[in-house]
Amino acid sequence: ISRIHGGFCESPEIMEVREPRAKARLSEALATGQCLKPEQLKRLFGDQGLEVLYANVKKNDQGEIPADQLIEWLYGEGQGAKMLPSAPHLEVPRATTAAAAAAAGGDSPSAKSGSFSPRHCRTEQDVEKFGILMEKSKTQEAMAEYKAMARDLAEEFQDKVANPTAEAFIEQLCVEKILQGALFVGHVKTDLDSIAGAIGGACLWQGTATRAERDLNGEIMYALKWAGLEVPPFFDDHPGAATPDADGKLLPVCLVDHNEDKQMVPSLRDAPDRKKRIIGLIDHHALAESMASEKPVFMDVRPWGSMSSIVTHSYIRGNRMIPKPVARILLCAILSDTLNLQSVTTTNADRFLVTVLCILGECEDPDELARAMFRAKTEWIVGLGAYEMTRGDQKDFTANGWKVGIAVLEVTDTEPVLKVADELLMELRILKVEKGALKNGEHDRRKELDFAYLFVVDVTQQKSFLLVAGGRELALAKAAFPGRPLREAKVGIQAPGKTIQAAETLMEVGDIVSRKAQFVPAFFSALNSGFSCHKQPNSSISEEIAGIKEDDEVHAAIEALQKESFHDSVHVVRDYTRYRDALDKAEPS
C-alpha cells in the first residue's frame, strides 16, 4: 500500500493534477485498504474485464478487490491493463508518458528506463477515473455510517421476536391489536409508498392490504416483482370495503400515506359513515383540515421522508421480524419517496432504516435498485413535476476540480418533458446550490455543483436533447459537444439568467444516449483539456469563506423556496415566482 500510495501522491505528474479531491479520495482508498465492490468493478471494466480481473487478482469472499492490489496489477511490471478487453480508458500509458515523468524530475531507475511502475506513469485521467469510482452516493454514505449499527440490530431481531423486551411487549399488547383486521389503503394517484405501506402495515397489524386505484405505474410493478409480492386487491373489490361482506359488515380502515379526503379512494371518501370506519392513520404529511373522526383513532404521523420508514420503525419498536419480501418492498418505497435519499425531505431515520432493510432484504446495491425503479417509473414521473424529473435519476461527477451533475430521463415522447422546460431549468439551477447543504444544517459552497444538466433521451428514436441552464453549462456543453445545434427548449421560454440566451437553452446532441459511455466521457474530455469559463470551480473556494452563504436575493429566494416546498402525496409543490424575479434582477454570474 505504501509503494502504490506513494506513487500516486509523489510522482511529478500527480503533483500537477488539478483535481485534488479525486487524488485525495484515491489516496484515502489506497491508504486505508479500501476495496472496490463487484458492481464498481463491473461498471469500470465490463463483464469480460471482470472475468480477467478475477482470474489474475485475488478477491475476497464478497468478490471485492483491494484498491492497492488492483492498481498494482493494472500498472505494475506485469502491465495487467493490457490484458483487459474493454478498458480503453485504462490503457497503460505510453513510454513518452514515463519519459515525461523522468524529464519532470524523476531520477529513479524505473523513471529513467521508462518502465511502467505505479510511481511514475500515472495519468491525470487515471486518477480521475478511480477518484470518481470512490465517490459515495447518498445511499452509500448512509450504508457506511449506519451499517454496523443496523447489522447489530438485525441480528438481535431473532432473539427479541421470541423474547420481546418490556417496551415491545407493551407495544404488542396495547397498540397492535387496535388495527387488527383493518383494511389498509393508500391514496389515489397511487405511488409506491402507499402500496408498500399498506402491505407492511397489514402484515404487522394482521389486516389486509388494498390499493386505491386499479392501474399501477411501472415503478410499483417493478418493485412488487423484485420483492416477490402479488399486487394487493383493489379496495372496492374486497368484501367489506365498498360494500358489506358476507356477514353484512363494513370493515374498519387504516389510511396510509395520506389524510386529505380528496386523496381518499372515492368509495370511502363519499361513504356517509367514513368517520366511523377510519380507525387508524399512518402518514408523513401535514394533517389536513378535513381530517376528523367521531372516535379516537390510532395515529402515527412523523416528519420523515417516507411513510414506509414509519412502518419499518413500528416493526422494530414491537420486536417484530420483517419478512424478506416485506423488507424489500419497504426498502423500495423509501428509496422512491426520498429519491434515493437525495430529496430535501430525507431524514436520518430514512437513512438508517434503508440500511436496516438492505440487510433484511438482502439488497447488495440499493443504488442500482433505485436506478432500475426510476427507469421503470420514468414515463410516469414526467407527470409528477420538474423537481422529481431533475432528481429521479441524477448523478454527480468530478473532473479537474469541476463538479458536474447529470440527470437523465428516458422517455418515448419528449414533448411532455419539454413542455415544462422553464421549470426544469429553474430546478437545475436550484439543484446546484442545494448540493452544498450539509446534514447538520450548515452549508459548504465547495460541495455545490458547478454544472447541472438534464439529458432527455428519446428511446424510440435513440437520440438525446440537453437542457442548458446557464452560461457555465453552455460553455461546457459547446466544448463537450462541438457543433451541435442550439435552440429554445420551448417556444417563448425565458432565458434562465443573463449569461445565456433563450435560443441556447436546448442542445440537440444527436444519436448518443448513454450517460456512462457517452455523456460523461464527453464532459471529461472537455474538462481534462484545459476547459475554462467566466467562473472558477467551487472546489477552489477557500475554507474560510466556504461556509458563508452568499448574501444576495437569488440565494435568499432559493432558501425560501426550500422552506416553503411541500409534498402533496403526488409531487413536490414549488412556487418559482420569487426565484424567477431574483434571476431577472441579478448581475451576470
C-alpha positions as CSV (number, residue, x, y, z in Angstrom):
1,I,0.0,0.0,0.0
2,S,2.9,2.3,0.9
3,R,4.5,1.9,-2.5
4,I,1.3,2.4,-4.6
5,H,0.1,5.2,-2.3
6,G,3.5,6.9,-2.7
7,G,3.4,6.5,-6.4
8,F,0.0,8.3,-6.6
9,C,1.0,11.1,-4.2
10,E,4.6,11.8,-5.0
11,S,5.2,11.4,-8.8
12,P,5.8,14.6,-10.7
13,E,2.7,14.1,-12.9
14,I,0.4,13.8,-9.9
15,M,1.7,17.0,-8.4
16,E,0.4,18.7,-11.5
17,V,-3.1,17.2,-11.3
18,R,-5.6,19.9,-11.0
19,E,-8.3,17.8,-9.3
20,P,-7.2,17.5,-5.7
21,R,-10.4,15.9,-4.5
22,A,-10.1,12.9,-6.8
23,K,-6.5,12.5,-5.7
24,A,-7.5,12.7,-2.1
25,R,-10.2,10.1,-2.5
26,L,-7.9,7.7,-4.2
27,S,-5.1,8.4,-1.7
28,E,-7.5,7.6,1.1
29,A,-8.7,4.5,-0.6
30,L,-5.2,3.2,-1.0
31,A,-4.0,4.2,2.4
32,T,-6.9,2.6,4.2
33,G,-7.0,-0.6,2.2
34,Q,-10.5,0.2,0.7
35,C,-11.9,-2.4,-1.6
36,L,-13.8,-2.0,-4.8
37,K,-17.1,-3.8,-5.0
38,P,-18.1,-6.2,-7.8
39,E,-20.6,-3.7,-9.1
40,Q,-18.0,-0.9,-9.2
41,L,-15.5,-3.2,-11.0
42,K,-18.2,-4.2,-13.5
43,R,-19.1,-0.6,-14.3
44,L,-15.4,0.2,-14.8
45,F,-14.3,-2.8,-16.8
46,G,-17.4,-4.6,-18.1
47,D,-18.3,-8.3,-17.8
48,Q,-15.4,-9.6,-19.7
49,G,-12.9,-7.4,-18.0
50,L,-14.3,-8.5,-14.6
51,E,-13.6,-12.2,-15.5
52,V,-10.0,-11.3,-16.5
53,L,-9.6,-9.4,-13.2
54,Y,-10.8,-12.3,-11.1
55,A,-8.5,-14.7,-12.9
56,N,-5.5,-12.6,-12.1
57,V,-6.2,-10.6,-8.9
58,K,-7.2,-12.1,-5.6
59,K,-10.6,-11.2,-4.4
60,N,-12.3,-11.7,-1.0
61,D,-15.4,-13.7,-0.3
62,Q,-17.6,-10.8,-1.4
63,G,-15.9,-10.5,-4.7
64,E,-14.1,-7.3,-3.7
65,I,-10.6,-6.4,-4.7
66,P,-8.4,-4.1,-2.6
67,A,-7.7,-0.8,-4.4
68,D,-3.9,-1.1,-4.0
69,Q,-3.8,-4.6,-5.4
70,L,-5.9,-3.6,-8.4
71,I,-3.7,-0.6,-9.2
72,E,-0.5,-2.6,-8.8
73,W,-1.8,-5.3,-11.2
74,L,-3.0,-2.7,-13.7
75,Y,0.1,-0.6,-13.9
76,G,2.9,-2.7,-12.3
77,E,5.5,-4.6,-14.1
78,G,3.0,-7.1,-15.4
79,Q,1.0,-4.3,-17.1
80,G,-2.3,-6.0,-16.5
81,A,-4.2,-3.2,-18.1
82,K,-3.1,-4.6,-21.5
83,M,-5.0,-7.8,-20.8
84,L,-8.4,-6.1,-20.3
85,P,-10.7,-6.4,-23.3
86,S,-12.9,-3.4,-22.7
87,A,-10.9,-0.7,-20.8
88,P,-9.6,1.8,-23.3
89,H,-9.7,4.5,-20.6
90,L,-7.2,2.4,-18.6
91,E,-4.6,1.8,-21.2
92,V,-1.1,1.5,-19.9
93,P,0.5,5.0,-20.5
94,R,2.9,5.3,-23.4
95,A,6.6,5.3,-22.9
96,T,6.5,9.0,-23.6
97,T,4.4,9.5,-20.5
98,A,7.0,7.8,-18.4
99,A,9.7,9.7,-20.1
100,A,7.8,13.0,-19.4
101,A,7.8,12.0,-15.7
102,A,11.5,11.4,-15.8
103,A,12.0,14.8,-17.6
104,A,10.0,16.5,-14.9
105,G,12.5,15.4,-12.3
106,G,12.1,11.7,-11.7
107,D,15.6,10.2,-11.2
108,S,14.9,6.6,-10.1
109,P,16.0,3.7,-12.2
110,S,12.4,3.0,-13.2
111,A,11.8,6.5,-14.3
112,K,15.0,6.6,-16.4
113,S,14.2,3.2,-18.0
114,G,10.7,4.2,-19.0
115,S,9.2,1.3,-17.1
116,F,5.5,1.4,-16.1
117,S,5.7,1.2,-12.3
118,P,2.9,2.9,-10.5
119,R,5.2,5.5,-9.2
120,H,6.0,7.2,-12.5
121,C,3.3,6.6,-15.1
122,R,0.0,7.7,-13.7
123,T,-2.0,10.0,-15.9
124,E,-4.5,12.6,-14.8
125,Q,-7.3,10.6,-16.4
126,D,-6.4,7.5,-14.3
127,V,-6.6,9.5,-11.1
128,E,-10.0,11.0,-12.2
129,K,-11.5,7.6,-13.1
130,F,-10.5,5.9,-9.8
131,G,-11.3,9.0,-7.8
132,I,-14.8,9.2,-9.2
133,L,-15.3,5.5,-8.6
134,M,-14.5,6.1,-4.9
135,E,-17.2,8.8,-4.6
136,K,-20.1,7.7,-2.5
137,S,-23.8,8.3,-3.3
138,K,-26.1,9.4,-0.5
139,T,-27.2,5.8,-0.1
140,Q,-23.6,4.6,0.1
141,E,-22.9,7.3,2.7
142,A,-25.8,6.0,4.8
143,M,-24.7,2.4,4.5
144,A,-21.2,3.4,5.6
145,E,-22.4,5.4,8.5
146,Y,-25.1,3.0,9.8
147,K,-24.2,-0.4,8.6
148,A,-22.5,-1.7,11.8
149,M,-25.4,-0.5,14.0
150,A,-28.0,-1.8,11.5
151,R,-26.4,-5.2,11.4
152,D,-26.3,-5.5,15.1
153,L,-30.0,-4.6,15.2
154,A,-30.9,-7.1,12.5
155,E,-29.0,-9.8,14.4
156,E,-30.9,-9.1,17.6
157,F,-34.3,-9.5,15.9
158,Q,-34.4,-13.2,16.2
159,D,-33.9,-13.2,20.0
160,K,-36.3,-10.4,20.5
161,V,-39.0,-11.9,18.5
162,A,-39.0,-14.9,20.8
163,N,-38.4,-12.9,23.9
164,P,-39.7,-9.3,23.4
165,T,-38.5,-6.5,25.6
166,A,-40.8,-5.0,28.1
167,E,-41.4,-2.0,25.8
168,A,-42.1,-4.2,22.9
169,F,-44.5,-6.4,25.0
170,I,-46.5,-3.3,25.8
171,E,-46.5,-2.2,22.2
172,Q,-47.8,-5.6,21.1
173,L,-50.4,-5.7,23.9
174,C,-51.7,-2.2,23.9
175,V,-51.2,-0.9,20.3
176,E,-51.0,-3.6,17.7
177,K,-54.5,-5.0,18.4
178,I,-56.1,-1.7,17.7
179,L,-55.6,-2.1,13.9
180,Q,-56.1,-5.9,13.8
181,G,-58.5,-6.9,10.9
182,A,-58.4,-3.4,9.3
183,L,-58.2,-2.7,5.6
184,F,-55.0,-0.7,4.8
185,V,-55.3,1.6,1.9
186,G,-53.2,4.4,0.4
187,H,-54.2,7.4,-1.8
188,V,-55.4,7.8,-5.3
189,K,-52.7,8.6,-7.9
190,T,-51.1,5.7,-6.2
191,D,-47.4,5.7,-5.6
192,L,-45.0,3.0,-4.3
193,D,-45.0,4.4,-0.7
194,S,-48.8,4.0,-0.4
195,I,-48.7,0.4,-1.7
196,A,-45.7,-0.6,0.4
197,G,-47.1,1.0,3.5
198,A,-50.4,-0.9,3.1
199,I,-48.5,-4.2,2.6
200,G,-46.2,-3.6,5.5
201,G,-48.9,-2.3,7.8
202,A,-51.3,-5.1,7.0
203,C,-48.5,-7.7,7.7
204,L,-47.6,-6.1,11.0
205,W,-51.1,-5.4,12.3
206,Q,-52.8,-8.5,10.9
207,G,-55.0,-6.7,8.4
208,T,-55.5,-6.7,4.7
209,A,-53.6,-4.6,2.2
210,T,-55.5,-2.9,-0.6
211,R,-54.8,-0.4,-3.4
212,A,-56.7,2.8,-4.2
213,E,-56.5,2.5,-8.0
214,R,-56.8,-0.3,-10.4
215,D,-53.9,0.7,-12.6
216,L,-50.4,1.0,-11.1
217,N,-47.3,2.7,-12.5
218,G,-44.2,0.8,-13.8
219,E,-42.1,1.5,-10.7
220,I,-44.7,-0.1,-8.4
221,M,-44.9,-3.2,-10.6
222,Y,-41.1,-3.5,-10.8
223,A,-40.8,-3.2,-7.0
224,L,-43.5,-5.8,-6.4
225,K,-41.9,-8.2,-8.8
226,W,-38.4,-7.7,-7.2
227,A,-39.9,-8.2,-3.8
228,G,-41.8,-11.3,-4.8
229,L,-45.2,-10.0,-3.9
230,E,-48.6,-10.0,-5.5
231,V,-50.5,-6.8,-6.4
232,P,-52.9,-6.0,-3.5
233,P,-56.6,-6.2,-4.4
234,F,-58.4,-3.0,-5.4
235,F,-60.2,-1.5,-2.4
236,D,-63.7,-1.7,-3.9
237,D,-63.3,-5.3,-4.9
238,H,-62.5,-6.5,-1.4
239,P,-65.6,-7.8,0.6
240,G,-66.4,-5.3,3.4
241,A,-64.6,-2.4,1.7
242,A,-67.1,-0.5,-0.5
243,T,-69.9,-3.0,0.1
244,P,-70.8,-5.2,3.1
245,D,-69.1,-8.6,3.4
246,A,-70.8,-12.0,3.8
247,D,-71.7,-11.1,7.4
248,G,-73.2,-7.8,6.3
249,K,-70.4,-5.8,7.8
250,L,-68.2,-3.0,6.5
251,L,-64.6,-3.4,7.7
252,P,-62.6,-0.7,9.6
253,V,-60.0,1.2,7.6
254,C,-56.5,2.4,8.3
255,L,-55.3,5.2,6.0
256,V,-51.7,5.1,4.9
257,D,-49.6,7.8,3.3
258,H,-52.5,10.4,3.2
259,N,-55.1,12.0,5.3
260,E,-56.9,14.5,3.0
261,D,-60.4,13.5,1.9
262,K,-59.7,14.4,-1.7
263,Q,-56.9,11.8,-1.8
264,M,-59.0,9.0,-0.4
265,V,-60.3,6.2,-2.6
266,P,-63.7,7.6,-3.8
267,S,-65.9,4.9,-2.3
268,L,-64.5,5.6,1.2
269,R,-64.4,9.4,0.7
270,D,-68.1,9.5,-0.2
271,A,-69.3,7.0,2.4
272,P,-71.6,8.5,5.0
273,D,-70.1,6.5,7.8
274,R,-66.5,7.3,6.8
275,K,-65.6,9.0,10.1
276,K,-66.7,5.9,12.0
277,R,-64.8,3.4,9.8
278,I,-61.4,5.1,9.8
279,I,-59.7,3.8,12.9
280,G,-56.1,4.5,12.0
281,L,-53.7,6.8,10.2
282,I,-50.0,6.3,9.4
283,D,-48.6,9.2,7.4
284,H,-45.7,11.6,6.9
285,H,-47.7,14.6,5.6
286,A,-49.2,17.5,7.3
287,L,-52.7,17.0,8.8
288,A,-55.5,18.3,6.6
289,E,-58.2,20.5,8.0
290,S,-60.7,17.9,6.7
291,M,-59.2,15.1,8.8
292,A,-61.7,14.3,11.5
293,S,-63.2,11.3,13.3
294,E,-66.1,10.6,15.6
295,K,-63.9,8.5,18.0
296,P,-60.2,8.5,19.0
297,V,-58.1,6.8,16.3
298,F,-54.6,5.3,16.2
299,M,-52.3,7.9,14.6
300,D,-48.6,7.7,13.8
301,V,-47.6,10.9,11.8
302,R,-44.0,11.8,11.6
303,P,-41.9,14.3,9.6
304,W,-39.9,11.6,7.8
305,G,-39.1,11.2,4.2
306,S,-41.3,8.1,3.7
307,M,-44.3,6.6,5.3
308,S,-42.7,3.2,4.9
309,S,-39.9,4.4,7.2
310,I,-42.6,4.8,9.9
311,V,-43.9,1.3,9.3
312,T,-40.4,-0.2,9.4
313,H,-39.7,1.5,12.7
314,S,-43.0,0.1,14.1
315,Y,-41.7,-3.4,13.4
316,I,-38.5,-2.6,15.2
317,R,-40.4,-1.0,18.1
318,G,-42.6,-4.0,18.5
319,N,-39.7,-6.5,18.1
320,R,-41.5,-8.0,15.1
321,M,-39.4,-9.7,12.4
322,I,-39.8,-8.2,8.9
323,P,-40.3,-10.9,6.3
324,K,-37.8,-10.6,3.4
325,P,-40.4,-9.7,0.8
326,V,-41.9,-7.1,3.1
327,A,-38.5,-5.7,3.9
328,R,-37.8,-5.4,0.2
329,I,-41.0,-3.5,-0.7
330,L,-40.5,-1.2,2.2
331,L,-36.9,-0.5,1.1
332,C,-38.1,0.2,-2.5
333,A,-40.7,2.7,-1.1
334,I,-38.2,4.7,1.0
335,L,-35.7,4.9,-1.9
336,S,-38.6,6.0,-4.2
337,D,-40.1,8.6,-1.9
338,T,-36.7,10.1,-0.9
339,L,-35.3,9.9,-4.5
340,N,-32.6,7.5,-3.3
341,L,-32.0,9.5,-0.1
342,Q,-31.4,12.7,-2.2
343,S,-34.6,14.6,-1.5
344,V,-34.8,17.6,0.8
345,T,-37.3,15.6,2.8
346,T,-34.8,12.8,3.7
347,T,-34.1,12.4,7.4
348,N,-31.5,10.3,9.3
349,A,-34.4,8.0,10.2
350,D,-34.8,7.2,6.5
351,R,-31.0,6.7,6.0
352,F,-30.7,4.4,8.9
353,L,-33.8,2.3,8.1
354,V,-32.7,1.9,4.4
355,T,-29.5,0.4,5.8
356,V,-31.5,-2.0,8.0
357,L,-33.8,-3.0,5.2
358,C,-30.9,-3.6,2.8
359,I,-29.6,-6.2,5.4
360,L,-33.0,-7.8,6.0
361,G,-34.0,-7.7,2.3
362,E,-30.6,-8.9,1.1
363,C,-30.0,-6.0,-1.2
364,E,-26.3,-5.6,-2.0
365,D,-26.7,-2.5,-4.3
366,P,-29.5,-0.1,-3.3
367,D,-28.2,2.5,-5.8
368,E,-28.7,0.1,-8.7
369,L,-32.1,-0.9,-7.3
370,A,-33.1,2.8,-7.2
371,R,-31.9,3.3,-10.8
372,A,-33.9,0.4,-12.0
373,M,-37.0,1.6,-10.3
374,F,-36.6,5.1,-11.7
375,R,-36.2,3.8,-15.2
376,A,-39.4,1.8,-14.7
377,K,-41.2,4.9,-13.5
378,T,-39.8,7.4,-16.0
379,E,-42.9,7.5,-18.2
380,W,-45.0,8.2,-15.1
381,I,-42.5,10.5,-13.4
382,V,-42.9,13.0,-16.2
383,G,-46.4,13.8,-14.8
384,L,-45.0,14.4,-11.3
385,G,-43.2,17.6,-11.9
386,A,-39.8,19.3,-12.5
387,Y,-38.5,18.6,-9.0
388,E,-38.7,14.8,-9.5
389,M,-37.6,14.9,-13.1
390,T,-34.3,16.6,-12.2
391,R,-33.6,14.3,-9.2
392,G,-35.1,10.9,-10.1
393,D,-32.0,9.6,-11.9
394,Q,-29.3,12.1,-11.2
395,K,-25.6,11.5,-10.5
396,D,-22.6,13.8,-9.8
397,F,-19.1,13.5,-11.3
398,T,-15.9,15.3,-10.7
399,A,-13.0,16.2,-13.0
400,N,-10.2,18.7,-12.6
401,G,-11.9,20.4,-9.7
402,W,-15.2,20.9,-11.6
403,K,-18.3,19.1,-10.3
404,V,-20.9,18.1,-12.9
405,G,-24.4,16.8,-12.1
406,I,-26.1,14.8,-14.8
407,A,-29.8,13.8,-14.7
408,V,-31.3,11.5,-17.3
409,L,-34.9,11.0,-18.4
410,E,-35.5,8.1,-20.8
411,V,-38.9,8.7,-22.5
412,T,-40.8,7.6,-25.6
413,D,-42.1,11.1,-26.1
414,T,-40.1,14.2,-25.3
415,E,-42.9,16.7,-25.7
416,P,-44.4,16.3,-22.2
417,V,-40.9,17.0,-20.7
418,L,-40.1,20.0,-22.8
419,K,-43.5,21.5,-22.1
420,V,-42.2,22.3,-18.6
421,A,-38.7,23.1,-19.7
422,D,-38.8,26.5,-17.9
423,E,-39.4,24.8,-14.6
424,L,-36.8,22.2,-15.3
425,L,-34.2,24.9,-15.9
426,M,-35.1,26.5,-12.6
427,E,-34.7,23.2,-10.8
428,L,-31.3,22.5,-12.4
429,R,-30.1,25.9,-11.1
430,I,-31.5,25.3,-7.7
431,L,-30.0,21.8,-7.6
432,K,-26.5,23.2,-8.0
433,V,-26.8,25.2,-4.8
434,E,-28.8,22.5,-3.0
435,K,-25.9,20.1,-3.2
436,G,-24.0,22.3,-0.8
437,A,-26.4,21.6,2.1
438,L,-24.9,19.5,4.9
439,K,-26.8,17.2,7.2
440,N,-26.1,19.4,10.2
441,G,-28.0,22.3,8.7
442,E,-24.8,24.1,7.6
443,H,-23.8,24.8,4.0
444,D,-20.5,24.2,2.2
445,R,-20.2,26.1,-1.1
446,R,-17.3,23.8,-2.2
447,K,-19.8,20.9,-2.5
448,E,-22.2,22.8,-4.8
449,L,-22.3,21.7,-8.4
450,D,-20.5,23.8,-11.0
451,F,-22.8,22.5,-13.7
452,A,-26.2,20.8,-13.7
453,Y,-27.6,19.1,-16.8
454,L,-30.7,17.1,-17.8
455,F,-30.5,14.8,-20.8
456,V,-33.8,13.9,-22.3
457,V,-33.3,10.7,-24.1
458,D,-35.8,9.6,-26.8
459,V,-35.6,5.8,-26.5
460,T,-37.7,5.2,-29.6
461,Q,-35.6,7.4,-31.9
462,Q,-32.4,6.9,-30.0
463,K,-31.4,10.5,-29.8
464,S,-30.9,13.0,-26.9
465,F,-31.6,16.6,-26.0
466,L,-29.6,18.5,-23.4
467,L,-31.3,21.2,-21.3
468,V,-28.8,24.0,-20.7
469,A,-29.5,26.0,-17.5
470,G,-26.9,28.8,-17.6
471,G,-23.7,30.3,-19.0
472,R,-21.4,27.8,-17.4
473,E,-23.4,24.9,-18.7
474,L,-23.5,26.5,-22.2
475,A,-19.7,26.9,-22.3
476,L,-19.0,23.3,-21.2
477,A,-21.8,21.9,-23.5
478,K,-20.2,23.6,-26.5
479,A,-16.8,22.2,-25.6
480,A,-18.1,18.7,-25.0
481,F,-20.4,18.5,-28.0
482,P,-18.9,20.9,-30.5
483,G,-21.0,22.0,-33.5
484,R,-24.3,20.6,-32.1
485,P,-27.3,22.9,-32.8
486,L,-28.9,25.0,-30.1
487,R,-32.5,26.3,-29.9
488,E,-35.2,27.3,-27.5
489,A,-36.2,24.5,-25.1
490,K,-39.8,25.5,-25.7
491,V,-41.4,28.3,-27.7
492,G,-41.4,31.6,-25.8
493,I,-39.2,30.4,-23.0
494,Q,-37.4,33.0,-20.8
495,A,-33.6,32.8,-20.5
496,P,-32.7,31.4,-17.1
497,G,-30.1,34.1,-16.3
498,K,-28.1,36.8,-18.1
499,T,-25.2,34.7,-19.4
500,I,-27.4,32.6,-21.7
501,Q,-30.0,33.4,-24.4
502,A,-33.4,31.7,-24.7
503,A,-32.3,30.3,-28.0
504,E,-29.4,28.5,-26.2
505,T,-31.4,26.5,-23.6
506,L,-31.6,23.2,-25.6
507,M,-28.9,21.4,-27.4
508,E,-29.6,18.6,-29.8
509,V,-26.7,16.2,-29.0
510,G,-27.7,13.6,-31.6
511,D,-27.6,9.9,-31.5
512,I,-25.9,9.4,-28.2
513,V,-28.0,8.0,-25.3
514,S,-25.7,6.6,-22.6
515,R,-24.6,8.6,-19.6
516,K,-21.8,6.2,-18.6
517,A,-20.5,5.5,-22.1
518,Q,-21.1,8.8,-23.9
519,F,-22.3,11.8,-21.8
520,V,-19.7,11.6,-19.0
521,P,-16.7,10.8,-21.3
522,A,-17.6,13.8,-23.5
523,F,-17.7,16.2,-20.5
524,F,-14.5,14.7,-19.0
525,S,-12.7,15.1,-22.3
526,A,-13.5,18.8,-22.3
527,L,-12.7,19.3,-18.7
528,N,-9.4,17.5,-18.9
529,S,-8.4,19.6,-22.0
530,G,-7.9,22.9,-20.3
531,F,-11.6,24.0,-20.1
532,S,-12.2,27.4,-18.5
533,C,-15.1,29.8,-18.3
534,H,-16.1,33.0,-16.5
535,K,-16.3,31.2,-13.2
536,Q,-13.7,29.2,-11.1
537,P,-14.5,25.8,-9.7
538,N,-16.4,25.8,-6.5
539,S,-13.9,23.4,-5.1
540,S,-11.3,26.2,-5.2
541,I,-13.2,28.4,-2.7
542,S,-11.2,28.9,0.4
543,E,-12.2,27.1,3.6
544,E,-12.5,30.4,5.3
545,I,-15.5,31.5,3.2
546,A,-16.9,28.1,2.0
547,G,-19.3,28.0,4.9
548,I,-20.6,31.6,4.5
549,K,-23.8,31.7,2.5
550,E,-23.9,34.1,-0.4
551,D,-25.9,37.1,0.6
552,D,-28.0,38.0,-2.4
553,E,-31.6,37.8,-3.4
554,V,-31.1,34.7,-5.6
555,H,-29.8,32.6,-2.8
556,A,-32.4,34.1,-0.4
557,A,-35.1,33.1,-2.8
558,I,-33.7,29.5,-3.1
559,E,-33.7,29.2,0.7
560,A,-37.2,30.5,1.0
561,L,-38.3,28.1,-1.8
562,Q,-36.8,25.1,0.0
563,K,-38.6,26.0,3.2
564,E,-42.0,26.6,1.5
565,S,-41.9,23.4,-0.6
566,F,-44.1,20.6,0.4
567,H,-45.2,17.1,-0.9
568,D,-48.9,16.6,-1.6
569,S,-48.6,12.8,-2.0
570,V,-48.3,13.2,-5.7
571,H,-45.4,15.6,-6.3
572,V,-43.3,18.3,-4.7
573,V,-45.2,21.6,-4.9
574,R,-43.0,24.7,-5.6
575,D,-43.6,28.3,-6.3
576,Y,-40.8,29.7,-8.5
577,T,-42.1,33.3,-8.6
578,R,-39.6,34.9,-6.2
579,Y,-36.7,32.9,-7.6
580,R,-37.5,33.8,-11.2
581,D,-37.8,37.5,-10.3
582,A,-34.4,37.3,-8.5
583,L,-32.7,35.8,-11.5
584,D,-34.1,38.6,-13.7
585,K,-32.6,41.3,-11.5
586,A,-29.3,39.6,-10.6
587,E,-26.0,40.6,-12.1
588,P,-24.5,38.0,-14.6
589,S,-22.7,35.2,-12.7
